[in-house]
Amino acid sequence: MSTKRHCFSCDLKNDSQLIAEYKEYHAAGKAWPEITKSIKDAGIVDMQIYLTGNRMFMIMEVNEKFDPVQKSKMDAENPKVLEWENLMWNYQQELPWAKDGEKWIALEQVFQL
């Protein structure tokens, strides 16, 4: 099964206590099981988030089942995902160039070896 990579960025609020809490929510085995299930059900086979300062980078590997429009629709209809996303907004903030309410921004690939 082939995969495709998607990369995104988002900022956390620049507060060391909030960043520590966010990291705790995302520590191994700590994310809510409903959230990891919704990720896998959408065709996301691997997801990693990296942090520098308060800027995060997400790398997703998706299979051919993944459809970002369908994933958004599934999330909007899932009360637990909505609860998680609302909770995460306590820690996250929009990038300066984001559209209103836009959280994770797709990254443009500018180099490949």
N, CA, C and O atoms as a GROMACS GRO file, in nm:
protein
  452
    1MET      N    1   0.085  -0.118   0.000
    1MET     CA    2   0.000   0.000   0.000
    1MET      C    3   0.090   0.125   0.000
    1MET      O    4   0.176   0.140   0.086
    2SER      N    5   0.069   0.211  -0.096
    2SER     CA    6   0.150   0.332  -0.104
    2SER      C    7   0.093   0.440  -0.011
    2SER      O    8  -0.026   0.442   0.021
    3THR      N    9   0.182   0.530   0.030
    3THR     CA   10   0.140   0.640   0.116
    3THR      C   11   0.185   0.771   0.056
    3THR      O   12   0.272   0.776  -0.031
    4LYS      N   13   0.122   0.877   0.104
    4LYS     CA   14   0.154   1.012   0.063
    4LYS      C   15   0.178   1.093   0.190
    4LYS      O   16   0.114   1.069   0.292
    5ARG      N   17   0.270   1.188   0.185
    5ARG     CA   18   0.303   1.269   0.302
    5ARG      C   19   0.238   1.407   0.291
    5ARG      O   20   0.238   1.470   0.186
    6HIS      N   21   0.184   1.451   0.404
    6HIS     CA   22   0.131   1.586   0.418
    6HIS      C   23   0.199   1.648   0.540
    6HIS      O   24   0.215   1.582   0.642
    7CYS      N   25   0.239   1.774   0.529
    7CYS     CA   26   0.306   1.844   0.639
    7CYS      C   27   0.231   1.974   0.670
    7CYS      O   28   0.187   2.045   0.580
    8PHE      N   29   0.219   2.003   0.798
    8PHE     CA   30   0.142   2.118   0.845
    8PHE      C   31   0.218   2.188   0.958
    8PHE      O   32   0.309   2.131   1.018
    9SER      N   33   0.178   2.312   0.985
    9SER     CA   34   0.236   2.386   1.097
    9SER      C   35   0.126   2.459   1.173
    9SER      O   36   0.023   2.497   1.117
   10CYS      N   37   0.151   2.477   1.300
   10CYS     CA   38   0.059   2.548   1.389
   10CYS      C   39   0.143   2.601   1.506
   10CYS      O   40   0.246   2.542   1.538
   11ASP      N   41   0.101   2.707   1.567
   11ASP     CA   42   0.171   2.760   1.684
   11ASP      C   43   0.095   2.727   1.811
   11ASP      O   44  -0.028   2.720   1.813
   12LEU      N   45   0.172   2.708   1.917
   12LEU     CA   46   0.115   2.704   2.051
   12LEU      C   47   0.125   2.844   2.110
   12LEU      O   48   0.207   2.925   2.067
   13LYS      N   49   0.042   2.872   2.208
   13LYS     CA   50   0.056   2.998   2.280
   13LYS      C   51   0.193   2.994   2.348
   13LYS      O   52   0.234   2.891   2.400
   14ASN      N   53   0.261   3.106   2.345
   14ASN     CA   54   0.398   3.111   2.394
   14ASN      C   55   0.400   3.123   2.546
   14ASN      O   56   0.434   3.228   2.602
   15ASP      N   57   0.364   3.014   2.612
   15ASP     CA   58   0.354   3.007   2.757
   15ASP      C   59   0.407   2.870   2.798
   15ASP      O   60   0.351   2.768   2.759
   16SER      N   61   0.513   2.866   2.875
   16SER     CA   62   0.580   2.739   2.907
   16SER      C   63   0.488   2.641   2.978
   16SER      O   64   0.498   2.520   2.954
   17GLN      N   65   0.399   2.688   3.064
   17GLN     CA   66   0.306   2.598   3.134
   17GLN      C   67   0.206   2.537   3.035
   17GLN      O   68   0.179   2.417   3.040
   18LEU      N   69   0.152   2.619   2.945
   18LEU     CA   70   0.057   2.568   2.845
   18LEU      C   71   0.126   2.471   2.750
   18LEU      O   72   0.067   2.370   2.711
   19ILE      N   73   0.249   2.501   2.711
   19ILE     CA   74   0.323   2.411   2.623
   19ILE      C   75   0.346   2.277   2.692
   19ILE      O   76   0.331   2.172   2.630
   20ALA      N   77   0.382   2.280   2.820
   20ALA     CA   78   0.402   2.155   2.896
   20ALA      C   79   0.272   2.075   2.903
   20ALA      O   80   0.275   1.953   2.888
   21GLU      N   81   0.160   2.141   2.926
   21GLU     CA   82   0.031   2.072   2.931
   21GLU      C   83  -0.004   2.011   2.795
   21GLU      O   84  -0.052   1.898   2.789
   22TYR      N   85   0.020   2.085   2.688
   22TYR     CA   86  -0.007   2.035   2.554
   22TYR      C   87   0.077   1.910   2.526
   22TYR      O   88   0.026   1.811   2.473
   23LYS      N   89   0.204   1.916   2.561
   23LYS     CA   90   0.292   1.802   2.541
   23LYS      C   91   0.243   1.682   2.622
   23LYS      O   92   0.252   1.568   2.575
   24GLU      N   93   0.192   1.704   2.740
   24GLU     CA   94   0.139   1.595   2.823
   24GLU      C   95   0.018   1.530   2.756
   24GLU      O   96   0.006   1.407   2.756
   25TYR      N   97  -0.072   1.610   2.699
   25TYR     CA   98  -0.187   1.554   2.627
   25TYR      C   99  -0.143   1.467   2.509
   25TYR      O  100  -0.214   1.374   2.470
   26HIS      N  101  -0.027   1.497   2.452
   26HIS     CA  102   0.021   1.426   2.334
   26HIS      C  103   0.130   1.323   2.363
   26HIS      O  104   0.184   1.262   2.271
   27ALA      N  105   0.162   1.303   2.490
   27ALA     CA  106   0.262   1.202   2.527
   27ALA      C  107   0.211   1.064   2.486
   27ALA      O  108   0.091   1.042   2.472
   28ALA      N  109   0.304   0.972   2.468
   28ALA     CA  110   0.270   0.836   2.424
   28ALA      C  111   0.159   0.776   2.511
   28ALA      O  112   0.171   0.768   2.633
   29GLY      N  113   0.051   0.735   2.445
   29GLY     CA  114  -0.061   0.672   2.513
   29GLY      C  115  -0.158   0.766   2.582
   29GLY      O  116  -0.255   0.721   2.643
   30LYS      N  117  -0.135   0.896   2.573
   30LYS     CA  118  -0.220   0.993   2.644
   30LYS      C  119  -0.331   1.054   2.558
   30LYS      O  120  -0.432   1.099   2.612
   31ALA      N  121  -0.313   1.056   2.426
   31ALA     CA  122  -0.420   1.112   2.341
   31ALA      C  123  -0.544   1.027   2.360
   31ALA      O  124  -0.536   0.905   2.376
   32TRP      N  125  -0.658   1.092   2.358
   32TRP     CA  126  -0.784   1.018   2.377
   32TRP      C  127  -0.798   0.910   2.270
   32TRP      O  128  -0.768   0.934   2.154
   33PRO      N  129  -0.843   0.791   2.308
   33PRO     CA  130  -0.855   0.682   2.210
   33PRO      C  131  -0.951   0.715   2.096
   33PRO      O  132  -0.933   0.667   1.984
   34GLU      N  133  -1.053   0.794   2.123
   34GLU     CA  134  -1.146   0.834   2.017
   34GLU      C  135  -1.077   0.920   1.912
   34GLU      O  136  -1.114   0.917   1.794
   35ILE      N  137  -0.977   0.994   1.955
   35ILE     CA  138  -0.904   1.081   1.862
   35ILE      C  139  -0.813   0.997   1.774
   35ILE      O  140  -0.812   1.014   1.652
   36THR      N  141  -0.736   0.907   1.835
   36THR     CA  142  -0.648   0.824   1.754
   36THR      C  143  -0.729   0.734   1.660
   36THR      O  144  -0.686   0.706   1.548
   37LYS      N  145  -0.846   0.688   1.704
   37LYS     CA  146  -0.933   0.607   1.618
   37LYS      C  147  -0.980   0.690   1.498
   37LYS      O  148  -0.980   0.641   1.385
   38SER      N  149  -1.020   0.814   1.522
   38SER     CA  150  -1.069   0.899   1.412
   38SER      C  151  -0.958   0.927   1.312
   38SER      O  152  -0.982   0.937   1.192
   39ILE      N  153  -0.835   0.939   1.362
   39ILE     CA  154  -0.720   0.962   1.274
   39ILE      C  155  -0.699   0.840   1.184
   39ILE      O  156  -0.686   0.853   1.063
   40LYS      N  157  -0.696   0.723   1.246
   40LYS     CA  158  -0.673   0.600   1.170
   40LYS      C  159  -0.788   0.570   1.074
   40LYS      O  160  -0.766   0.527   0.961
   41ASP      N  161  -0.911   0.594   1.120
   41ASP     CA  162  -1.028   0.568   1.036
   41ASP      C  163  -1.029   0.653   0.909
   41ASP      O  164  -1.091   0.616   0.810
   42ALA      N  165  -0.961   0.767   0.913
   42ALA     CA  166  -0.956   0.858   0.798
   42ALA      C  167  -0.851   0.819   0.694
   42ALA      O  168  -0.842   0.881   0.589
   43GLY      N  169  -0.772   0.716   0.724
   43GLY     CA  170  -0.668   0.676   0.630
   43GLY      C  171  -0.532   0.735   0.661
   43GLY      O  172  -0.442   0.732   0.577
   44ILE      N  173  -0.516   0.790   0.781
   44ILE     CA  174  -0.386   0.840   0.825
   44ILE      C  175  -0.314   0.724   0.891
   44ILE      O  176  -0.358   0.672   0.994
   45VAL      N  177  -0.202   0.683   0.832
   45VAL     CA  178  -0.132   0.564   0.883
   45VAL      C  179  -0.019   0.600   0.979
   45VAL      O  180   0.024   0.515   1.057
   46ASP      N  181   0.028   0.724   0.975
   46ASP     CA  182   0.128   0.769   1.070
   46ASP      C  183   0.114   0.920   1.085
   46ASP      O  184   0.089   0.991   0.987
   47MET      N  185   0.130   0.968   1.207
   47MET     CA  186   0.126   1.112   1.234
   47MET      C  187   0.230   1.142   1.340
   47MET      O  188   0.237   1.074   1.443
   48GLN      N  189   0.310   1.243   1.315
   48GLN     CA  190   0.410   1.287   1.410
   48GLN      C  191   0.401   1.438   1.422
   48GLN      O  192   0.378   1.508   1.324
   49ILE      N  193   0.419   1.488   1.544
   49ILE     CA  194   0.422   1.632   1.568
   49ILE      C  195   0.555   1.665   1.632
   49ILE      O  196   0.596   1.602   1.730
   50TYR      N  197   0.623   1.765   1.577
   50TYR     CA  198   0.751   1.813   1.629
   50TYR      C  199   0.731   1.957   1.678
   50TYR      O  200   0.645   2.029   1.628
   51LEU      N  201   0.812   1.996   1.775
   51LEU     CA  202   0.798   2.128   1.837
   51LEU      C  203   0.934   2.195   1.849
   51LEU      O  204   1.033   2.133   1.889
   52THR      N  205   0.938   2.323   1.812
   52THR     CA  206   1.054   2.408   1.840
   52THR      C  207   0.999   2.540   1.893
   52THR      O  208   0.920   2.606   1.827
   53GLY      N  209   1.042   2.577   2.012
   53GLY     CA  210   0.984   2.696   2.074
   53GLY      C  211   0.835   2.672   2.092
   53GLY      O  212   0.794   2.581   2.164
   54ASN      N  213   0.754   2.754   2.026
   54ASN     CA  214   0.609   2.733   2.030
   54ASN      C  215   0.554   2.698   1.892
   54ASN      O  216   0.432   2.695   1.874
   55ARG      N  217   0.641   2.670   1.795
   55ARG     CA  218   0.597   2.634   1.660
   55ARG      C  219   0.600   2.483   1.644
   55ARG      O  220   0.700   2.418   1.676
   56MET      N  221   0.490   2.429   1.595
   56MET     CA  222   0.478   2.285   1.575
   56MET      C  223   0.476   2.252   1.427
   56MET      O  224   0.431   2.331   1.343
   57PHE      N  225   0.525   2.132   1.397
   57PHE     CA  226   0.521   2.078   1.262
   57PHE      C  227   0.462   1.939   1.269
   57PHE      O  228   0.506   1.856   1.348
   58MET      N  229   0.362   1.913   1.187
   58MET     CA  230   0.296   1.783   1.182
   58MET      C  231   0.329   1.717   1.049
   58MET      O  232   0.319   1.778   0.943
   59ILE      N  233   0.367   1.590   1.057
   59ILE     CA  234   0.392   1.510   0.938
   59ILE      C  235   0.292   1.395   0.940
   59ILE      O  236   0.287   1.318   1.036
   60MET      N  237   0.213   1.385   0.835
   60MET     CA  238   0.114   1.278   0.822
   60MET      C  239   0.149   1.192   0.702
   60MET      O  240   0.179   1.243   0.594
   61GLU      N  241   0.144   1.064   0.721
   61GLU     CA  242   0.152   0.968   0.611
   61GLU      C  243   0.012   0.912   0.594
   61GLU      O  244  -0.046   0.859   0.689
   62VAL      N  245  -0.041   0.923   0.473
   62VAL     CA  246  -0.179   0.881   0.450
   62VAL      C  247  -0.183   0.776   0.339
   62VAL      O  248  -0.096   0.771   0.252
   63ASN      N  249  -0.286   0.692   0.344
   63ASN     CA  250  -0.304   0.594   0.237
   63ASN      C  251  -0.403   0.649   0.135
   63ASN      O  252  -0.451   0.762   0.146
   64GLU      N  253  -0.434   0.567   0.036
   64GLU     CA  254  -0.523   0.612  -0.073
   64GLU      C  255  -0.666   0.636  -0.025
   64GLU      O  256  -0.744   0.699  -0.096
   65LYS      N  257  -0.701   0.588   0.094
   65LYS     CA  258  -0.834   0.610   0.151
   65LYS      C  259  -0.852   0.755   0.199
   65LYS      O  260  -0.964   0.804   0.209
   66PHE      N  261  -0.741   0.823   0.229
   66PHE     CA  262  -0.747   0.956   0.289
   66PHE      C  263  -0.804   1.060   0.192
   66PHE      O  264  -0.760   1.071   0.078
   67ASP      N  265  -0.902   1.134   0.241
   67ASP     CA  266  -0.962   1.245   0.168
   67ASP      C  267  -0.979   1.359   0.269
   67ASP      O  268  -1.059   1.346   0.362
   68PRO      N  269  -0.906   1.469   0.254
   68PRO     CA  270  -0.912   1.576   0.354
   68PRO      C  271  -1.052   1.636   0.372
   68PRO      O  272  -1.088   1.676   0.482
   69VAL      N  273  -1.129   1.641   0.265
   69VAL     CA  274  -1.266   1.694   0.275
   69VAL      C  275  -1.351   1.598   0.359
   69VAL      O  276  -1.427   1.642   0.446
   70GLN      N  277  -1.338   1.469   0.331
   70GLN     CA  278  -1.413   1.370   0.409
   70GLN      C  279  -1.368   1.369   0.554
   70GLN      O  280  -1.451   1.354   0.644
   71LYS      N  281  -1.238   1.384   0.579
   71LYS     CA  282  -1.186   1.388   0.716
   71LYS      C  283  -1.247   1.506   0.791
   71LYS      O  284  -1.287   1.492   0.906
   72SER      N  285  -1.254   1.622   0.728
   72SER     CA  286  -1.316   1.740   0.791
   72SER      C  287  -1.462   1.715   0.824
   72SER      O  288  -1.510   1.753   0.930
   73LYS      N  289  -1.533   1.649   0.731
   73LYS     CA  290  -1.674   1.618   0.753
   73LYS      C  291  -1.690   1.519   0.869
   73LYS      O  292  -1.776   1.536   0.955
   74MET      N  293  -1.606   1.416   0.871
   74MET     CA  294  -1.610   1.318   0.980
   74MET      C  295  -1.584   1.385   1.115
   74MET      O  296  -1.652   1.357   1.213
   75ASP      N  297  -1.484   1.475   1.118
   75ASP     CA  298  -1.451   1.545   1.242
   75ASP      C  299  -1.566   1.632   1.289
   75ASP      O  300  -1.597   1.637   1.408
   76ALA      N  301  -1.630   1.702   1.196
   76ALA     CA  302  -1.741   1.792   1.230
   76ALA      C  303  -1.862   1.716   1.285
   76ALA      O  304  -1.946   1.774   1.355
   77GLU      N  305  -1.871   1.588   1.254
   77GLU     CA  306  -1.984   1.506   1.300
   77GLU      C  307  -1.948   1.420   1.422
   77GLU      O  308  -2.031   1.341   1.467
   78ASN      N  309  -1.828   1.435   1.473
   78ASN     CA  310  -1.782   1.352   1.584
   78ASN      C  311  -1.771   1.438   1.711
   78ASN      O  312  -1.678   1.519   1.722
   79PRO      N  313  -1.864   1.421   1.806
   79PRO     CA  314  -1.862   1.506   1.926
   79PRO      C  315  -1.732   1.498   2.006
   79PRO      O  316  -1.690   1.598   2.064
   80LYS      N  317  -1.668   1.383   2.009
   80LYS     CA  318  -1.544   1.369   2.086
   80LYS      C  319  -1.429   1.444   2.017
   80LYS      O  320  -1.346   1.505   2.084
   81VAL      N  321  -1.425   1.440   1.884
   81VAL     CA  322  -1.323   1.516   1.810
   81VAL      C  323  -1.346   1.666   1.831
   81VAL      O  324  -1.250   1.741   1.851
   82LEU      N  325  -1.470   1.709   1.826
   82LEU     CA  326  -1.501   1.850   1.849
   82LEU      C  327  -1.460   1.893   1.991
   82LEU      O  328  -1.407   2.002   2.010
   83GLU      N  329  -1.485   1.807   2.088
   83GLU     CA  330  -1.445   1.836   2.226
   83GLU      C  331  -1.292   1.848   2.236
   83GLU      O  332  -1.240   1.941   2.299
   84TRP      N  333  -1.221   1.755   2.173
   84TRP     CA  334  -1.074   1.758   2.172
   84TRP      C  335  -1.022   1.886   2.106
   84TRP      O  336  -0.935   1.953   2.160
   85GLU      N  337  -1.077   1.918   1.989
   85GLU     CA  338  -1.031   2.037   1.917
   85GLU      C  339  -1.057   2.164   1.996
   85GLU      O  340  -0.973   2.254   1.999
   86ASN      N  341  -1.172   2.173   2.061
   86ASN     CA  342  -1.200   2.289   2.146
   86ASN      C  343  -1.102   2.297   2.263
   86ASN      O  344  -1.056   2.406   2.298
   87LEU      N  345  -1.070   2.183   2.322
   87LEU     CA  346  -0.972   2.179   2.431
   87LEU      C  347  -0.835   2.224   2.381
   87LEU      O  348  -0.766   2.300   2.448
   88MET      N  349  -0.795   2.177   2.263
   88MET     CA  350  -0.663   2.210   2.210
   88MET      C  351  -0.650   2.358   2.176
   88MET      O  352  -0.540   2.413   2.178
   89TRP      N  353  -0.763   2.425   2.145
   89TRP     CA  354  -0.757   2.570   2.118
   89TRP      C  355  -0.712   2.648   2.241
   89TRP      O  356  -0.669   2.762   2.229
   90ASN      N  357  -0.721   2.587   2.360
   90ASN     CA  358  -0.669   2.653   2.480
   90ASN      C  359  -0.518   2.666   2.474
   90ASN      O  360  -0.459   2.751   2.542
   91TYR      N  361  -0.454   2.584   2.394
   91TYR     CA  362  -0.308   2.579   2.384
   91TYR      C  363  -0.256   2.633   2.251
   91TYR      O  364  -0.147   2.688   2.245
   92GLN      N  365  -0.334   2.617   2.147
   92GLN     CA  366  -0.291   2.653   2.012
   92GLN      C  367  -0.335   2.795   1.977
   92GLN      O  368  -0.428   2.850   2.035
   93GLN      N  369  -0.264   2.852   1.880
   93GLN     CA  370  -0.304   2.981   1.826
   93GLN      C  371  -0.279   2.979   1.675
   93GLN      O  372  -0.194   2.905   1.626
   94GLU      N  373  -0.353   3.060   1.606
   94GLU     CA  374  -0.339   3.066   1.461
   94GLU      C  375  -0.204   3.125   1.422
   94GLU      O  376  -0.152   3.214   1.490
   95LEU      N  377  -0.149   3.074   1.314
   95LEU     CA  378  -0.031   3.138   1.257
   95LEU      C  379  -0.072   3.277   1.207
   95LEU      O  380  -0.188   3.297   1.171
   96PRO      N  381   0.020   3.373   1.205
   96PRO     CA  382  -0.016   3.509   1.166
   96PRO      C  383  -0.083   3.519   1.028
   96PRO      O  384  -0.163   3.610   1.006
   97TRP      N  385  -0.053   3.429   0.936
   97TRP     CA  386  -0.107   3.434   0.800
   97TRP      C  387  -0.227   3.340   0.781
   97TRP      O  388  -0.275   3.322   0.669
   98ALA      N  389  -0.274   3.279   0.889
   98ALA     CA  390  -0.388   3.187   0.879
   98ALA      C  391  -0.517   3.263   0.856
   98ALA      O  392  -0.533   3.378   0.897
   99LYS      N  393  -0.609   3.196   0.788
   99LYS     CA  394  -0.744   3.250   0.776
   99LYS      C  395  -0.813   3.234   0.911
   99LYS      O  396  -0.772   3.152   0.993
  100ASP      N  397  -0.916   3.311   0.935
  100ASP     CA  398  -0.987   3.307   1.062
  100ASP      C  399  -1.033   3.165   1.093
  100ASP      O  400  -1.102   3.102   1.012
  101GLY      N  401  -0.995   3.115   1.210
  101GLY     CA  402  -1.034   2.982   1.252
  101GLY      C  403  -0.949   2.870   1.195
  101GLY      O  404  -0.970   2.753   1.229
  102GLU      N  405  -0.853   2.901   1.110
  102GLU     CA  406  -0.767   2.800   1.050
  102GLU      C  407  -0.654   2.768   1.148
  102GLU      O  408  -0.583   2.857   1.194
  103LYS      N  409  -0.638   2.639   1.177
  103LYS     CA  410  -0.543   2.598   1.279
  103LYS      C  411  -0.415   2.544   1.216
  103LYS      O  412  -0.313   2.613   1.217
  104TRP      N  413  -0.418   2.427   1.163
  104TRP     CA  414  -0.301   2.366   1.100
  104TRP      C  415  -0.293   2.410   0.955
  104TRP      O  416  -0.388   2.389   0.878
  105ILE      N  417  -0.180   2.469   0.916
  105ILE     CA  418  -0.161   2.522   0.781
  105ILE      C  419  -0.070   2.426   0.703
  105ILE      O  420   0.036   2.387   0.752
  106ALA      N  421  -0.113   2.390   0.582
  106ALA     CA  422  -0.031   2.304   0.498
  106ALA      C  423   0.100   2.372   0.462
  106ALA      O  424   0.103   2.491   0.430
  107LEU      N  425   0.208   2.295   0.468
  107LEU     CA  426   0.340   2.347   0.433
  107LEU      C  427   0.370   2.321   0.287
  107LEU      O  428   0.330   2.218   0.231
  108GLU      N  429   0.439   2.413   0.225
  108GLU     CA  430   0.483   2.399   0.087
  108GLU      C  431   0.622   2.336   0.087
  108GLU      O  432   0.713   2.384   0.154
  109GLN      N  433   0.637   2.228   0.012
  109GLN     CA  434   0.768   2.166  -0.001
  109GLN      C  435   0.855   2.253  -0.091
  109GLN      O  436   0.815   2.286  -0.203
  110VAL      N  437   0.973   2.290  -0.042
  110VAL     CA  438   1.061   2.375  -0.122
  110VAL      C  439   1.193   2.305  -0.157
  110VAL      O  440   1.273   2.360  -0.233
  111PHE      N  441   1.216   2.186  -0.102
  111PHE     CA  442   1.339   2.113  -0.133
  111PHE      C  443   1.316   1.965  -0.110
  111PHE      O  444   1.243   1.926  -0.020
  112GLN      N  445   1.379   1.883  -0.194
  112GLN     CA  446   1.383   1.739  -0.173
  112GLN      C  447   1.514   1.687  -0.227
  112GLN      O  448   1.553   1.723  -0.338
  113LEU      N  449   1.581   1.604  -0.154
  113LEU     CA  450   1.709   1.545  -0.194
  113LEU      C  451   1.682   1.421  -0.278
  113LEU      O  452   1.776   1.356  -0.324
   0.00000   0.00000   0.00000
